[in-house]
C-alpha cells in the first residue's frame, strides 16, 4: 500500500554487515524489533504489538517493522508499518487490525481513516471462495480478487450485496466502485450484474442479460428509469425485471407473435358455444387473462367483434384448440371437441387460455408456461398464465 507521511526510514549501507544496536530502552508497553534490510530497530507498542505478535511477529507474513508507532492525523489513532506492504492500524473504536496490499492501496485512495471508510474493523480475511480477500471498515468494505482488483462497497449497495451473499451471490465481485448517476441515484457494477439505488425505488440488482437491454435503452436516463425489483427467473431460461417505465424481458422477440386480436385496449368476442362445458372453459380463460388487468376481454354485441369462438369436431387433426389470425376479418379461436370432450373442465380451460394468449400476441414458450406448444406439457405443469406468460403480456400491454 502507498506509504504515508512520516514513515521514511534509513537505507542500509552497501556491503556492510548490519550491527544490531538496539534502542537503549524500549518505550513502556513496546518491544523493539530489528529490520536487517534497513539496519534499524523499531518499536511496536500496545495493542498494535499484540496484533503483530498474534499474526506471527517478524517471522510472520508481515515481516519486521519499517516504522515506529505513529499517531494518525486525527490525533487519536495509531499505526505501524511493516515489510511486505503491510500495516496495523488502531483506534479506540475499531481496535487494532492489519491491512495491506491492493486493499491497502484502495483504502489509501479513499484517504485512509480520514475518508468515508474510516478505520478497519477486521484484519484482511480470506473470502469464502478461498481466492479473494476483504477488510471491513467502519464505513464499508473493500473486496479484492485476482480478476477484479480491489473495490470499495458501502451504504445501501453494500447492504444489498451482503443480503444476496457477498461474492458467492449471483452478482460475484465488484468490478467498479460506487458511482453517482446523473439523476441522483447510485450504482455499482459487479461481475454478473449491477446494483442500483434511488430514493424512490430503493436498492435492486440487475443481472447482465437484463442490463444489456437496459443499457441499450440509456440506463436510468431512458424510458425505463430505475429498477423497481431484482432480476427474476421467469422460466424458459429467461429473465424479466420491472422498471419505473415498464418491464424488460430477455429474448422477447421469441415469445411475441407480432400480431394480435387486441383492438385499442380490448378484445371483443362473439361466443358461439354449443356445449356448456365449452362455455365454462372459455369463461375461465377470459378470467385468467383479465386478472392481469391491462387488456379488457369482453363479449361483444351483434357487431364489432375482434374474435369469434366456437367448437369444431375434427378427429383427424392434431390440435385440441387453435387460434387463427386474419388481417382484415375477425380472428378465430376454436375448441376441438374431438379431443376435449374427454378432458376435465380444468384441462379444457387450459386449452382455451393458451389460444386466448395467442390472440393477445403471445407466441409459444416452454413446458412450464401456459403458452407451451404441447398440450401434455402445459397440462402437466400449470393451469393459468405463469411467470414468463405474464412477463411477455406485461411487455406487450403494460
MOMOUR-V19201 format. One record per residue. N is the residue number from 0. PHI is phi as a letter, one per 40 degrees, with the letter a starting at -180 (none if undefined). Layout:
BEGIN
[[N:PHI] [N:PHI]]
END
This chain:
BEGIN
[[0:none] [1:d] [2:c] [3:c] [4:d] [5:g] [6:b] [7:c] [8:b] [9:c] [10:c] [11:c] [12:c] [13:c] [14:f] [15:b] [16:c] [17:c] [18:c] [19:c] [20:b] [21:c] [22:d] [23:d] [24:a] [25:c] [26:d] [27:d] [28:g] [29:b] [30:b] [31:c] [32:b] [33:c] [34:b] [35:c] [36:c] [37:c] [38:f] [39:a] [40:c] [41:b] [42:c] [43:b] [44:b] [45:f] [46:c] [47:c] [48:c] [49:d] [50:c] [51:d] [52:c] [53:c] [54:c] [55:h] [56:f] [57:c] [58:c] [59:c] [60:c] [61:c] [62:g] [63:c] [64:c] [65:b] [66:a] [67:c] [68:c] [69:b] [70:c] [71:c] [72:d] [73:c] [74:g] [75:b] [76:c] [77:b] [78:a] [79:b] [80:b] [81:b] [82:c] [83:g] [84:f] [85:b] [86:a] [87:b] [88:b] [89:b] [90:a] [91:d] [92:c] [93:b] [94:g] [95:b] [96:a] [97:c] [98:a] [99:a] [100:f] [101:c] [102:c] [103:c] [104:c] [105:c] [106:c] [107:d] [108:c] [109:c] [110:g] [111:f] [112:c] [113:c] [114:c] [115:c] [116:c] [117:g] [118:c] [119:c] [120:b] [121:a] [122:c] [123:c] [124:b] [125:c] [126:c] [127:c] [128:c] [129:g] [130:b] [131:c] [132:b] [133:a] [134:b] [135:c] [136:b] [137:c] [138:b] [139:i] [140:a] [141:b] [142:b] [143:b] [144:a] [145:c] [146:c] [147:b] [148:g] [149:b] [150:a] [151:c] [152:b] [153:a] [154:g] [155:c] [156:c] [157:c] [158:c] [159:c] [160:c] [161:c] [162:d] [163:c] [164:h] [165:f] [166:c] [167:c] [168:c] [169:c] [170:c] [171:g] [172:c] [173:c] [174:b] [175:a] [176:c] [177:c] [178:b] [179:c] [180:c] [181:c] [182:b] [183:g] [184:c] [185:b] [186:a] [187:a] [188:c] [189:b] [190:d] [191:b] [192:i] [193:a] [194:b] [195:b] [196:b] [197:a] [198:c] [199:c] [200:b] [201:g] [202:b] [203:a] [204:c] [205:b] [206:c] [207:d] [208:c] [209:c] [210:d] [211:c] [212:c] [213:c] [214:c] [215:c] [216:c] [217:g] [218:f] [219:c] [220:c] [221:c] [222:c] [223:c] [224:g] [225:c] [226:c] [227:b] [228:a] [229:c] [230:d] [231:b] [232:c] [233:b] [234:g] [235:f] [236:f] [237:b] [238:b] [239:a] [240:a] [241:c] [242:b] [243:d] [244:b] [245:i] [246:b] [247:b] [248:b] [249:c] [250:f] [251:d] [252:c] [253:c] [254:b] [255:b] [256:c] [257:g] [258:a] [259:a] [260:c] [261:c] [262:b] [263:g] [264:b] [265:a] [266:b] [267:c] [268:b] [269:b] [270:b] [271:b] [272:c] [273:c] [274:b] [275:c] [276:c] [277:c] [278:c] [279:c] [280:c] [281:c] [282:d] [283:c] [284:c] [285:c] [286:c] [287:d] [288:c] [289:c] [290:c] [291:c] [292:g] [293:c] [294:b] [295:c] [296:b] [297:a] [298:c] [299:c] [300:c] [301:c] [302:b] [303:g] [304:c] [305:c] [306:b] [307:b] [308:b] [309:a] [310:c] [311:b] [312:b] [313:b] [314:c] [315:c] [316:c] [317:b] [318:b] [319:c] [320:a] [321:a] [322:b] [323:b] [324:c] [325:b] [326:d] [327:b] [328:c] [329:c] [330:c] [331:b] [332:b] [333:b] [334:b] [335:c] [336:c] [337:c] [338:b] [339:c] [340:c] [341:c] [342:c] [343:c] [344:d] [345:c] [346:c] [347:c] [348:c] [349:c] [350:d] [351:c] [352:c] [353:c] [354:c] [355:c] [356:d] [357:c] [358:c] [359:c] [360:h] [361:c] [362:c] [363:c] [364:b] [365:b] [366:c] [367:c] [368:b] [369:c] [370:c] [371:d] [372:c] [373:b] [374:d] [375:c] [376:c] [377:c] [378:c] [379:c] [380:b] [381:a] [382:b] [383:a] [384:d] [385:b] [386:c] [387:c] [388:d] [389:c] [390:c] [391:c] [392:d] [393:c] [394:c] [395:c] [396:b] [397:g]]
END
